[in-house]
Amino acid sequence: MKQAETRRTRKTRRQRKRIKAKIRLAILALIFAIILFAISGYIQEEKIALLEENQIIIERTSITNFTNIEENGLYNQEENLRLDKHKLNEKIEENYLGFSTIAKLEVPKINLNTYILKYYTQEGMKVCASKFWGPEPNEVGNFCIAGHNYQQENMFNHLIDLEAGDELYLSDNKNGKYVYTIDKIYRVKPENTAPIMQETQGKRIVTLITCVNYSKNRLIVQAVEKDER
C-alpha cells in the first residue's frame, strides 16, 4: 500500500515538474516574443525616421538646387542683358601712333572722339589724352583722364563748352561701352588732388582734366554712369 502511494506521489511530482517546466518555457517564450516585438518596433521606427530624414534631405536638396538654378538663371539673364547693353560695335584699337591704348572717349556735344592712352607720359600726352589715375575703364571707381587743351581734334580744348547734363561715352574691349552724364564742372589749383579721389560709393565715374588760364588752373569735368533703368 505504501509503495503504491509512493509511486503516485513520485508521479504527481514529475507531473508538477513538467507543468512547471512548461510554464517556465511559456513565460520565456512570451518574454522572448515581447523582446522581439519591441526590437522590431524600434527597427521599424528607425526605418521610418531614416526615410523621413532622407525625404527632408531630398526636399532640401531639391529646393537648394532649384534656388541655385533660379539664381544662376537670373544672374545669367542679368549678365546677358548687361553684356548686350554695353556691347561694342567694333573692337577698340590697342595702339595709336605707337602708344598702347586702353579705351576710347566720345563727347558728342563738342565732336570729341579720341583714344585714351594706357600710360601717362609726357610724350604720349603730346599726341593723345591719357589715363591719369584710377581703376580700369568702365569699372567701379573714378577713371581719370588727362588731356592738353591743344587746338587738335583729339584734345581737350573744347571742354569749356560742356554743361551739366551733357553725355559722354567711354568704351573698352573688356567691359564694352558705357554712357555717362556730366554732373560737375569746376576749376581747381594744380596741386588740388580732390578730383582724382576714389571714394565713389560704388559708382562708375569719369573725370576729364585739362589746363586753363595759362596752366594756372585745372578744369575738371566729372561724369557719373547714366542710370537707364
Secondary structure as the mmCIF struct_conf table of DSSP 4:
data_model
#
loop_
_struct_conf.conf_type_id
_struct_conf.id
_struct_conf.beg_label_comp_id
_struct_conf.beg_label_asym_id
_struct_conf.beg_label_seq_id
_struct_conf.end_label_comp_id
_struct_conf.end_label_asym_id
_struct_conf.end_label_seq_id
HELX_RH_AL_P HELX_RH_AL_P1 LYS A 2 LYS A 85
TURN_TY1_P TURN_TY1_P1 HIS A 86 HIS A 86
BEND BEND1 ASN A 89 GLU A 90
HELX_LH_PP_P HELX_LH_PP_P1 LYS A 91 GLU A 93
BEND BEND2 GLU A 94 GLU A 94
STRN STRN1 ASN A 95 TYR A 96
TURN_TY1_P TURN_TY1_P2 LEU A 97 GLY A 98
STRN STRN2 PHE A 99 VAL A 107
HELX_RH_3T_P HELX_RH_3T_P1 PRO A 108 ILE A 110
TURN_TY1_P TURN_TY1_P3 ASN A 111 ASN A 111
STRN STRN3 LEU A 112 LEU A 117
BEND BEND3 LYS A 118 TYR A 119
HELX_RH_AL_P HELX_RH_AL_P2 GLN A 122 MET A 125
TURN_TY1_P TURN_TY1_P4 LYS A 126 VAL A 127
BEND BEND4 CYS A 128 CYS A 128
STRN STRN4 ALA A 129 TRP A 133
BEND BEND5 GLY A 134 GLU A 136
TURN_TY1_P TURN_TY1_P5 PRO A 137 ASN A 138
BEND BEND6 GLU A 139 VAL A 140
STRN STRN5 GLY A 141 ALA A 146
BEND BEND7 GLN A 151 GLN A 152
TURN_TY1_P TURN_TY1_P6 GLU A 153 ASN A 154
BEND BEND8 MET A 155 PHE A 156
TURN_TY1_P TURN_TY1_P7 ASN A 157 HIS A 158
HELX_RH_3T_P HELX_RH_3T_P2 LEU A 159 ASP A 161
TURN_TY1_P TURN_TY1_P8 ALA A 164 GLY A 165
STRN STRN6 GLU A 167 ASP A 172
TURN_TY1_P TURN_TY1_P9 ASN A 173 ASN A 175
STRN STRN7 GLY A 176 VAL A 188
TURN_TY1_P TURN_TY1_P10 PRO A 190 GLU A 191
HELX_RH_3T_P HELX_RH_3T_P3 ALA A 194 ILE A 196
TURN_TY1_P TURN_TY1_P11 GLN A 201 GLY A 202
STRN STRN8 ARG A 204 VAL A 212
TURN_TY1_P TURN_TY1_P12 ASN A 213 LYS A 216
STRN STRN9 ASN A 217 GLU A 225
#
